[in-house]
Amino acid sequence: MEDMTFVLFGATGDLAKRKIYPALYNLYVEGKMPESISVIGLGRTELTNEDLQAQVEEALNEFSRRDVQSENIQEFLSKFRYFIFDAMKEESYDRLRKYIEDRESELGIPDNRLFYLSVAPRLVEMITTQLDKSGVSRTNGWRRLIVEKPFGSDLESARELNACLKQVFDEEEIYRIDHYLGKPMVQNLESLIRPNPILKALWDHDQIANVQITASETVGVGSRASYYDKAGAIKDMVQNHLLQLVMMTAVHHEKKLSPKQTEEKKREIMESLQPVEPENLSTHVIRGQYEEGELSGEAVPAYRDESGVTEGSNNDTFFAAKLCIDNEYWRGIPFYIRTGKRMNEKSTRIVIEFKKDTDDAGIVSNLLVIQVNPDESISLRVNMKDNSTDQFEPQYISFSDNSSTQPEAYERLLYDGMVGNSTYFAHWHEVELSWEWVQPILDAFEQDEVPLHFYPAGSKGPSASHELLEKDGFEWN
Ligand SMILES: NC(=O)c1ccc[n+]([C@@H]2O[C@H](COP(=O)([O-])OP(=O)(O)OC[C@H]3O[C@@H](n4cnc5c(N)ncnc54)[C@H](OP(=O)(O)O)[C@@H]3O)[C@@H](O)[C@H]2O)c1
C-alpha cells in the first residue's frame, strides 16, 4: 500500500471514536496500513497532539474489537497529529495545506491524500470547495474523498451535493460510505454463490418465489430524535441501506465481477426497478409508527412520547414495500423489504424463498437465509420427517462464523479506501436512482397520502405489512 496522508475532518466526533479509530488500529495490527502514514485529525476543539492521541487510545479501549496491545500502541498513536481547524473559515485551509505539506516532508512521503469527511452534511460543500481553492486537494499523487451518509436529504439536494463534489473530484475519487456494504455477509454474496454449484442451481428465477430483506431494530429513536423525526425510516434506512441490499442480492453472482462491472450491474438493477405507481402507494408501501409496548419485559413509550419528537408526529419508524425488478432474470419475482424500530428482534437478513412443488400437509417452502447482522450465518430451511410423529417438520441447516477475527465493516471500507477499491461504496448513479425511486414515496408521505399504521413496540410491525405478503400467498420469514 502506498504511503499517504489521512486527513480526518471530525476527529473529535462520535463516529471517529466509535468506528474510525478502532478500524485504523485493527488495520494497523494486521499490517494493512502503509509503511508510513500521516494521520491528521481536524476539529475546532482546542487539543494538542497528545490530547488527540489520548482520546484515540481511550476510544480504542472502549470500542476496538481487539484489545489494545501495549507493545504497539505507542507506535500507532505516534502517527496522529491534531490540527485546530474551523471548516467555515477560509483562511484555515491555507494553514492546513502548509501543515500537511510539512508533515509529508518530515516523513518523506508522497502527496497521496485521503480526505475523510466525518462531519455534518452542511459542512461538506464548504470543505470540498475550499480544499480545491486552497490547493489542499491539488496533488501530484492520488487523492480520494470519503463521504459519510446521509448523501442528500432528497433527490434535489443529493444532486446539488454531487454537483459540488464533482467540481473538485472525479467520480472514481469519491467514496460514498454505506456501511452495510462493508458487512462481511454482503461482501460474501458473490463468493457464496459462485463456487457452489448447488447454490448456483438454486439461484434461478424458475426456482425462486420471492426475496425478502429485513433490517429490524429493537431500539427506539434514542438521542437521534432531532434528525430522525425529519428523516424517518425511509431516508435513514431505505434509500441507502435497504436499496443497496436489494442491488447486491439482485446482481448476478455467476462470475467474479470487477469493481466497474459491479457498479454497472447495480446500476442496471436500479434502472429496472419499477417506480411505485401512485395508485399502488397505499397497497405496495406500508408506513408505520410504533406505539407504546414492551421489550424484554420492560414497558417502552410510544414514538410520539419520545423526547425530541414533534407532538403528533406522523414520522415513519417502520417501512415495508413490494418491489418489482423488471429485467429478464427477476421479472415476476417480488422483492419485499422492511425495516423498523422497536421491533421484536434485532436482525438484518436476506431471505430467498423457493417455490414449493407440492401442497402436501406440513411441507413448507425451502428458504436460503443469509443473516447479515447481528450474527453472520447462512442457513437452509428444509422439510424433515419426524419418525416419531410421521409428520414433516421444518429444520434449518446452518453455518455461522461469529469469531471476533471478522473485520468490522469500517475496517473493510477504510482499507478499500486506502488501496483505491471502490467496489463496496455507493456510486453516484445508484444513489441518484435510489433517490428517484424513493422521492415519490417521500412526497406522498409528506402529503399524508399513505396511511400511517401503528404497531405496538416489541411487535413484528403493523398488520398491514403482513397483509402485503399474504395477498401474494407469502409470509415474512
Ligand atoms: N455517529 C455515527 O454513528 C454515524 C453513523 C453514520 C453516519 N454518521 C455521519 O458521520 C458524520 C459525523 O457524525 P458524528 O456522529 O461523528 O458527528 P459529531 O459527533 O457531531 O461530530 C462532528 C464533528 O464535526 C466537527 N465539526 C463541527 N463543526 C465543525 C467546523 N465548523 N469545523 C471543523 N470541524 C467541525 C466536530 O468537531 P469540533 O466540535 O471539535 O469542531 C466533530 O469532530 C455525520 O455526517 C453523520 O451523519 C455518523
The ligand as a MOL file (V3000), in Angstrom:
LIG
                    3D

  0  0  0     0  0            999 V3000
M  V30 BEGIN CTAB
M  V30 COUNTS 48 52 0 0 0
M  V30 BEGIN ATOM
M  V30 1 N -22.0600 8.6410 14.6690 0
M  V30 2 C -22.4780 7.6680 13.9110 0
M  V30 3 O -22.6830 6.5330 14.3430 0
M  V30 4 C -22.7030 7.8910 12.4510 0
M  V30 5 C -23.1870 6.8330 11.6970 0
M  V30 6 C -23.3430 7.0020 10.3230 0
M  V30 7 C -23.0420 8.2280 9.7450 0
M  V30 8 N -22.5910 9.2490 10.5110 0 CHG=1
M  V30 9 C -22.2680 10.5230 9.8610 0
M  V30 10 O -20.9230 10.8670 10.1500 0
M  V30 11 C -20.7760 12.2720 10.2570 0
M  V30 12 C -20.1880 12.6120 11.6260 0
M  V30 13 O -21.0430 12.1360 12.6140 0
M  V30 14 P -20.6880 12.1930 14.1720 0
M  V30 15 O -21.7270 11.3870 14.8460 0
M  V30 16 O -19.2690 11.8720 14.4050 0 CHG=-1
M  V30 17 O -20.9500 13.7430 14.4930 0
M  V30 18 P -20.4690 14.5500 15.7850 0
M  V30 19 O -20.2000 13.6590 16.9320 0
M  V30 20 O -21.4360 15.6630 15.9340 0
M  V30 21 O -19.0630 15.1450 15.3180 0
M  V30 22 C -18.9850 16.1970 14.4050 0
M  V30 23 C -17.5380 16.5310 14.1550 0
M  V30 24 O -17.5140 17.6460 13.2740 0
M  V30 25 C -16.6170 18.6130 13.7980 0
M  V30 26 N -17.0500 19.9440 13.3970 0
M  V30 27 C -18.2560 20.5150 13.5820 0
M  V30 28 N -18.2740 21.7540 13.0800 0
M  V30 29 C -17.0360 21.9750 12.5750 0
M  V30 30 C -16.4370 23.0700 11.9260 0
M  V30 31 N -17.0840 24.2010 11.6810 0
M  V30 32 N -15.1700 22.9350 11.5300 0
M  V30 33 C -14.4730 21.8050 11.7530 0
M  V30 34 N -14.9880 20.7240 12.3590 0
M  V30 35 C -16.2670 20.8140 12.7680 0
M  V30 36 C -16.6970 18.4300 15.2900 0
M  V30 37 O -15.5190 18.8660 15.8770 0
M  V30 38 P -15.4120 20.1900 16.7850 0
M  V30 39 O -16.6560 20.2950 17.5930 0
M  V30 40 O -14.1760 19.9030 17.5820 0
M  V30 41 O -15.2380 21.2890 15.8160 0
M  V30 42 C -16.7840 16.9050 15.3980 0
M  V30 43 O -15.4970 16.3500 15.3340 0
M  V30 44 C -22.1810 12.8440 10.0120 0
M  V30 45 O -22.3160 13.1380 8.6520 0
M  V30 46 C -23.1070 11.6870 10.3460 0
M  V30 47 O -24.3170 11.7540 9.6400 0
M  V30 48 C -22.4140 9.1090 11.8610 0
M  V30 END ATOM
M  V30 BEGIN BOND
M  V30 1 1 1 2
M  V30 2 2 2 3
M  V30 3 1 2 4
M  V30 4 1 4 5
M  V30 5 2 4 48
M  V30 6 2 5 6
M  V30 7 1 6 7
M  V30 8 2 7 8
M  V30 9 1 8 9
M  V30 10 1 8 48
M  V30 11 1 9 10
M  V30 12 1 9 46
M  V30 13 1 10 11
M  V30 14 1 11 12
M  V30 15 1 11 44
M  V30 16 1 12 13
M  V30 17 1 13 14
M  V30 18 2 14 15
M  V30 19 1 14 16
M  V30 20 1 14 17
M  V30 21 1 17 18
M  V30 22 2 18 19
M  V30 23 1 18 20
M  V30 24 1 18 21
M  V30 25 1 21 22
M  V30 26 1 22 23
M  V30 27 1 23 24
M  V30 28 1 23 42
M  V30 29 1 24 25
M  V30 30 1 25 26
M  V30 31 1 25 36
M  V30 32 1 26 27
M  V30 33 1 26 35
M  V30 34 2 27 28
M  V30 35 1 28 29
M  V30 36 1 29 30
M  V30 37 2 29 35
M  V30 38 1 30 31
M  V30 39 2 30 32
M  V30 40 1 32 33
M  V30 41 2 33 34
M  V30 42 1 34 35
M  V30 43 1 36 37
M  V30 44 1 36 42
M  V30 45 1 37 38
M  V30 46 2 38 39
M  V30 47 1 38 40
M  V30 48 1 38 41
M  V30 49 1 42 43
M  V30 50 1 44 45
M  V30 51 1 44 46
M  V30 52 1 46 47
M  V30 END BOND
M  V30 END CTAB
M  END
